[in-house]
Amino acid sequence: MTEKLRDLLHDRAADVDFPTPDLDVLVRAGDRRVRRRRGAVLGGSLAALAVAAALVAPVLTDDGSPDAASGRDAVTLPLDIVSWADGSVLHAGPAELDLGVTIRAFVQTTVGYVVVDADGRVLSLVDGETTEVGSIESGRPRLVGDHDSALVGWVDSSGERPTFVVLDQAADKVALEDSSATEAGMGDLADESDPAYFYAIDGETAYWRDQRGAVAVSVVTGEVDVIDADARNGFDLIDVQDGVLAFYGAQGVEVGETRASARPLRDVLDGNVLESNGVLSPLATMFAPDSEQVRVVGRNGTPLAPSLPTSYFFSTVYEWADDETVRVIALEADDPSADLFSCSILTSGCTLLIDGAGAEGELQLPTGETLGG
């Protein structure tokens, strides 16, 4: 996800001077109910859920300022539920927690949440405790995780050469650090010519690009398998789920257990342009391309199009809730805020979860990357 959405949010923020009235928290539970949240502004905040969100006060230091990464947080956020960030506040289902720092990117795991703040600190949030566990480039952070795993990965560029880091939240320790096939001067952005780029984590296997090409690394044993020696940048491998890989090749998105066996998906197009990004379903039976109108394509080529109201000019899948349900972010032309939907692949029906979202720079989704500029 994120490329088209990131560019779109950035363009909207640059071109339009949005007002900043108080935030209306709109809850959809049958009929829509409206609650006014004091002290919040529209520029960059997400609104509510299908249930009313409980407001939780941040942990404070002795001088009254928020105490981030202190291990003294008072709230355990629920897991396996819709989540988003609004400035310094992390929302998860009916709960929310102010971390006291601007959230630039985050992911959700089977154990907790991992967050990057504006200073590039990587923070692990488990059972209400926040711990600083590493660092990352603050300008364009990237975390990778797997909803079915406690592992989260990133590239640490603070040393002489880039280091791939994998955190095991369940064990509360760094499980893997590897700089054996990187060198000084390698970048960490997808479009650079020779990046040290973390593609994905699937179960207990990490996938990244170093000077050997695209590799699969066992977090448990450290064993390395070169899966694509010709991988040149961060676009070659799109996603990995359940041992199935989505590559970007000469015929667009190609899916298979290996590079050699991967076959192109039919009709994964945005107009006449091949789409180069997207997310596989948990069982890798379907692929949701990073398109401007929400779509899902079966590996057998069957197109599936969840139904959103026609007022939305932009919509895209940002994550899979399970193998039959996607979560979608959507934008209306006359509204600077974003809405979040849950869409069923079986019925094509969509349910509004969150009505009202923020401008780029404040709203973050659990994709591991920063939305907007």
C-alpha positions as CSV (number, residue, x, y, z in Angstrom):
1,M,0.0,0.0,0.0
2,T,0.9,3.6,0.8
3,E,2.6,5.0,-2.3
4,K,-0.4,6.4,-4.1
5,L,-2.0,7.3,-0.7
6,R,1.2,9.0,0.5
7,D,1.5,11.0,-2.7
8,L,-2.2,11.9,-2.7
9,L,-2.2,13.1,0.9
10,H,0.9,15.1,0.4
11,D,-0.6,16.8,-2.7
12,R,-3.8,17.6,-0.9
13,A,-2.0,19.1,2.1
14,A,0.2,21.2,-0.2
15,D,-2.6,22.5,-2.5
16,V,-5.4,23.2,0.0
17,D,-5.5,25.4,3.1
18,F,-7.8,23.3,5.3
19,P,-9.5,24.9,8.3
20,T,-8.9,23.5,11.8
21,P,-12.2,23.3,13.6
22,D,-12.8,21.1,16.7
23,L,-12.7,17.4,15.8
24,D,-16.1,15.7,15.5
25,V,-15.9,12.1,16.7
26,L,-18.4,10.2,14.6
27,V,-19.4,6.8,15.8
28,R,-21.2,4.4,13.5
29,A,-23.1,1.8,15.5
30,G,-26.4,1.5,13.6
31,D,-27.2,5.2,13.4
32,R,-24.4,7.8,13.5
33,R,-23.8,9.5,16.8
34,V,-21.6,12.5,17.2
35,R,-19.5,13.4,20.2
36,R,-17.3,16.5,20.6
37,R,-13.7,15.8,21.7
38,R,-12.3,18.9,23.4
39,G,-8.8,20.1,22.5
40,A,-8.5,18.2,19.3
41,V,-8.3,19.7,15.8
42,L,-9.3,18.3,12.4
43,G,-5.9,18.7,10.8
44,G,-4.6,15.2,11.1
45,S,-6.8,13.4,13.5
46,L,-8.7,10.1,13.1
47,A,-12.2,9.9,14.6
48,A,-13.9,6.9,16.1
49,L,-14.9,3.2,15.8
50,A,-18.0,1.1,15.5
51,V,-17.9,1.4,19.3
52,A,-17.2,4.4,21.4
53,A,-13.5,5.0,22.1
54,A,-12.4,5.4,25.7
55,L,-10.2,8.4,26.3
56,V,-7.1,7.6,28.3
57,A,-4.9,10.2,29.9
58,P,-1.2,10.1,29.1
59,V,1.4,9.2,31.7
60,L,3.0,12.4,33.0
61,T,6.4,13.2,34.4
62,D,7.0,15.3,37.5
63,D,6.9,18.5,35.5
64,G,3.6,17.6,33.9
65,S,4.9,16.7,30.5
66,P,4.1,13.4,28.8
67,D,6.5,10.6,29.7
68,A,7.2,8.6,26.5
69,A,9.1,5.3,26.5
70,S,9.1,5.2,30.3
71,G,7.6,1.8,30.9
72,R,4.9,3.5,33.1
73,D,2.0,3.6,30.7
74,A,-1.3,2.8,32.3
75,V,-3.2,1.2,29.4
76,T,-2.9,-2.2,27.6
77,L,-4.2,-1.7,24.1
78,P,-6.2,-4.5,22.6
79,L,-4.7,-6.5,19.6
80,D,-6.1,-8.0,16.4
81,I,-8.3,-5.0,15.9
82,V,-8.5,-1.9,13.8
83,S,-5.8,0.6,14.9
84,W,-4.5,4.0,13.8
85,A,-2.4,6.9,15.1
86,D,-3.4,10.5,15.4
87,G,-0.4,12.7,16.3
88,S,0.8,11.2,19.6
89,V,-2.2,9.1,20.3
90,L,-2.3,5.4,19.4
91,H,-5.9,4.1,18.9
92,A,-6.8,0.4,19.1
93,G,-10.4,-0.6,19.0
94,P,-12.2,1.0,22.0
95,A,-9.0,2.2,23.7
96,E,-6.5,4.9,23.1
97,L,-3.1,5.9,24.6
98,D,-1.2,9.1,24.3
99,L,2.5,8.2,24.0
100,G,3.6,11.8,24.4
101,V,5.6,11.7,21.2
102,T,4.6,12.2,17.5
103,I,4.0,8.8,15.9
104,R,5.6,8.7,12.5
105,A,4.9,5.0,11.7
106,F,3.8,1.9,13.5
107,V,2.9,-1.8,13.1
108,Q,0.8,-4.2,15.1
109,T,2.0,-7.7,16.1
110,T,0.5,-10.7,18.0
111,V,2.0,-9.3,21.2
112,G,1.8,-5.5,20.9
113,Y,2.7,-2.5,18.9
114,V,6.0,-1.1,17.6
115,V,6.2,2.7,16.9
116,V,8.7,5.1,15.4
117,D,8.7,8.6,16.8
118,A,9.7,11.9,15.1
119,D,13.3,11.5,16.4
120,G,13.7,8.0,14.8
121,R,13.4,6.1,18.1
122,V,11.9,2.6,17.8
123,L,9.5,2.0,20.7
124,S,8.0,-1.3,21.7
125,L,4.6,-1.2,23.4
126,V,3.6,-4.4,25.2
127,D,1.0,-4.8,28.0
128,G,1.0,-1.1,28.7
129,E,4.7,-0.6,28.9
130,T,6.7,1.3,26.4
131,T,10.4,0.5,25.8
132,E,13.0,2.1,23.5
133,V,14.4,-0.8,21.4
134,G,16.4,0.8,18.6
135,S,16.7,3.6,16.1
136,I,15.8,4.2,12.5
137,E,16.1,7.0,9.9
138,S,13.6,9.6,11.0
139,G,13.0,11.2,7.7
140,R,11.4,8.1,6.0
141,P,10.9,5.3,8.6
142,R,10.0,1.8,7.6
143,L,9.0,-1.0,9.9
144,V,8.0,-4.5,8.6
145,G,5.9,-7.0,10.6
146,D,3.4,-9.8,10.3
147,H,0.1,-10.0,12.1
148,D,0.7,-13.7,12.7
149,S,4.1,-13.1,14.3
150,A,5.7,-11.2,17.2
151,L,8.6,-10.1,15.0
152,V,9.2,-6.6,13.7
153,G,12.1,-5.6,11.5
154,W,13.8,-2.4,10.3
155,V,17.1,-1.0,9.0
156,D,19.4,0.8,11.4
157,S,21.6,3.3,9.6
158,S,23.3,4.8,12.6
159,G,26.5,2.7,12.3
160,E,29.3,2.5,9.8
161,R,27.1,0.4,7.5
162,P,23.4,-0.4,7.5
163,T,22.2,-3.2,9.9
164,F,19.1,-5.3,9.5
165,V,17.4,-5.6,12.9
166,V,14.6,-8.0,14.0
167,L,12.9,-7.5,17.3
168,D,11.1,-10.4,19.0
169,Q,8.4,-8.7,21.1
170,A,7.4,-12.0,22.7
171,A,10.9,-12.6,24.0
172,D,11.5,-8.9,24.6
173,K,14.8,-8.9,22.9
174,V,16.5,-8.3,19.5
175,A,16.5,-11.7,17.8
176,L,18.7,-10.8,14.9
177,E,21.2,-8.1,13.8
178,D,22.9,-8.5,10.4
179,S,25.2,-6.2,8.5
180,S,27.3,-9.0,6.8
181,A,26.3,-8.1,3.3
182,T,26.0,-4.3,3.5
183,E,28.5,-1.6,3.1
184,A,28.9,2.0,3.9
185,G,27.0,4.4,1.7
186,M,24.0,2.1,0.9
187,G,20.7,3.9,1.2
188,D,17.5,2.5,2.7
189,L,14.9,3.9,0.3
190,A,13.1,1.6,-2.2
191,D,14.0,3.7,-5.3
192,E,17.8,4.1,-4.5
193,S,20.2,2.3,-6.8
194,D,21.8,0.0,-4.2
195,P,19.6,0.1,-1.0
196,A,19.7,-2.0,2.1
197,Y,16.0,-2.5,2.1
198,F,13.8,-4.6,4.4
199,Y,11.0,-6.1,2.3
200,A,8.9,-8.1,4.7
201,I,8.6,-10.6,7.6
202,D,6.6,-13.8,7.2
203,G,6.4,-16.0,10.2
204,E,10.0,-16.5,11.4
205,T,11.6,-15.5,8.1
206,A,12.9,-12.1,7.3
207,Y,13.1,-10.9,3.7
208,W,15.5,-8.1,2.7
209,R,17.7,-6.8,-0.1
210,D,21.4,-6.5,0.4
211,Q,24.4,-6.9,-1.9
212,R,23.5,-10.5,-2.6
213,G,20.1,-9.5,-4.0
214,A,16.8,-10.4,-2.3
215,V,17.4,-12.9,0.5
216,A,15.2,-14.9,2.9
217,V,16.8,-15.1,6.4
218,S,15.7,-17.5,9.2
219,V,15.4,-15.4,12.3
220,V,15.9,-18.6,14.4
221,T,18.9,-20.1,12.7
222,G,20.4,-17.2,10.6
223,E,20.3,-19.4,7.5
224,V,20.3,-17.4,4.3
225,D,18.6,-18.3,1.0
226,V,19.1,-16.0,-2.0
227,I,15.7,-15.9,-3.6
228,D,16.5,-13.3,-6.3
229,A,20.1,-12.5,-7.1
230,D,18.9,-9.9,-9.6
231,A,16.9,-7.8,-7.2
232,R,18.1,-4.2,-7.6
233,N,16.0,-2.1,-5.2
234,G,13.0,-2.1,-2.9
235,F,10.4,-2.7,-5.6
236,D,11.5,-6.2,-6.7
237,L,9.7,-8.0,-3.8
238,I,6.3,-6.6,-2.9
239,D,5.0,-8.8,-0.2
240,V,5.3,-12.3,1.4
241,Q,2.5,-14.3,3.1
242,D,2.3,-17.9,4.1
243,G,5.4,-18.7,2.2
244,V,4.1,-17.2,-1.0
245,L,5.9,-14.2,-2.6
246,A,4.7,-11.4,-4.7
247,F,7.4,-10.1,-7.0
248,Y,7.4,-7.1,-9.4
249,G,8.7,-8.2,-12.8
250,A,8.5,-7.6,-16.5
251,Q,4.8,-8.7,-16.6
252,G,3.8,-6.7,-13.5
253,V,2.9,-8.4,-10.2
254,E,4.0,-12.1,-10.3
255,V,3.1,-14.5,-7.5
256,G,4.6,-17.8,-6.5
257,E,6.6,-19.9,-4.0
258,T,9.9,-19.0,-5.8
259,R,11.0,-16.4,-8.4
260,A,11.2,-19.1,-11.0
261,S,7.7,-20.4,-10.4
262,A,6.0,-17.0,-9.9
263,R,3.2,-16.3,-12.4
264,P,1.8,-12.9,-13.3
265,L,-1.6,-11.8,-12.0
266,R,-4.1,-10.8,-14.6
267,D,-5.6,-7.3,-14.8
268,V,-3.5,-5.8,-12.0
269,L,-3.6,-2.4,-13.7
270,D,-4.2,1.2,-12.8
271,G,-5.5,2.6,-16.1
272,N,-2.8,1.5,-18.5
273,V,0.0,1.5,-15.8
274,L,1.1,-1.7,-14.1
275,E,0.7,-1.4,-10.4
276,S,3.9,-2.1,-8.5
277,N,2.6,-2.4,-4.9
278,G,0.0,-4.1,-2.9
279,V,-0.7,-6.7,-0.1
280,L,-1.3,-10.4,-0.2
281,S,-4.1,-11.9,1.9
282,P,-2.9,-13.9,4.9
283,L,-3.2,-17.3,3.1
284,A,-1.9,-15.7,-0.1
285,T,-5.0,-16.6,-2.1
286,M,-5.7,-13.0,-3.1
287,F,-3.8,-9.8,-3.8
288,A,-5.0,-6.2,-3.1
289,P,-3.2,-3.8,-5.5
290,D,-2.3,-0.3,-4.5
291,S,-4.9,1.2,-6.8
292,E,-6.9,4.4,-6.7
293,Q,-10.2,2.5,-6.4
294,V,-10.4,-0.5,-4.0
295,R,-9.9,-3.8,-5.7
296,V,-8.9,-7.4,-4.9
297,V,-7.6,-10.0,-7.4
298,G,-7.6,-13.7,-6.8
299,R,-4.5,-15.6,-7.7
300,N,-6.7,-17.3,-10.3
301,G,-7.3,-13.9,-11.9
302,T,-10.8,-13.5,-10.5
303,P,-11.5,-9.7,-9.9
304,L,-13.3,-8.7,-6.8
305,A,-14.5,-5.2,-6.1
306,P,-15.8,-4.3,-2.7
307,S,-18.6,-1.7,-3.0
308,L,-18.1,1.8,-1.5
309,P,-20.4,4.8,-1.9
310,T,-19.8,6.6,-5.2
311,S,-18.8,9.8,-3.3
312,Y,-15.3,8.5,-2.7
313,F,-12.9,9.4,-5.5
314,F,-10.0,7.5,-3.9
315,S,-9.9,4.2,-2.0
316,T,-7.3,1.5,-1.4
317,V,-6.7,-1.5,0.8
318,Y,-4.1,-0.8,3.5
319,E,-4.3,-4.2,5.3
320,W,-6.1,-7.5,5.6
321,A,-8.0,-8.2,8.8
322,D,-8.3,-11.8,7.9
323,D,-8.4,-13.8,4.6
324,E,-11.9,-12.7,3.9
325,T,-11.8,-9.1,5.1
326,V,-9.8,-6.0,4.1
327,R,-9.5,-2.6,5.7
328,V,-9.8,0.3,3.3
329,I,-8.9,4.0,3.5
330,A,-11.2,6.3,1.4
331,L,-11.3,10.0,0.6
332,E,-14.1,12.2,-0.6
333,A,-13.3,15.2,-2.9
334,D,-15.0,17.8,-0.7
335,D,-13.7,16.5,2.6
336,P,-10.1,16.8,3.8
337,S,-10.6,13.9,6.2
338,A,-10.3,10.2,5.5
339,D,-12.7,7.4,6.3
340,L,-11.8,3.8,7.2
341,F,-14.0,0.9,6.1
342,S,-14.1,-2.9,6.7
343,C,-15.0,-4.7,3.5
344,S,-16.0,-8.3,3.1
345,I,-14.5,-10.2,0.1
346,L,-17.4,-12.7,0.1
347,T,-20.2,-10.2,0.0
348,S,-18.4,-7.2,-1.5
349,G,-20.1,-5.2,1.2
350,C,-18.3,-2.5,3.2
351,T,-19.0,-1.1,6.7
352,L,-17.8,2.3,7.8
353,L,-15.6,2.0,10.9
354,I,-14.2,5.5,11.2
355,D,-15.8,8.6,9.8
356,G,-13.3,11.5,9.8
357,A,-9.6,11.4,9.5
358,G,-6.7,13.9,9.4
359,A,-4.5,15.6,6.9
360,E,-1.1,14.1,6.0
361,G,1.4,14.3,8.8
362,E,-0.9,13.3,11.6
363,L,-2.9,10.3,10.5
364,Q,-0.9,7.1,10.5
365,L,-2.0,3.5,9.7
366,P,-0.4,0.2,10.8
367,T,1.6,-0.1,7.5
368,G,5.0,0.6,9.0
369,E,5.5,3.7,6.8
370,T,4.7,7.4,7.1
371,L,1.6,8.6,5.2
372,G,2.1,11.9,3.5
373,G,5.3,13.9,3.5
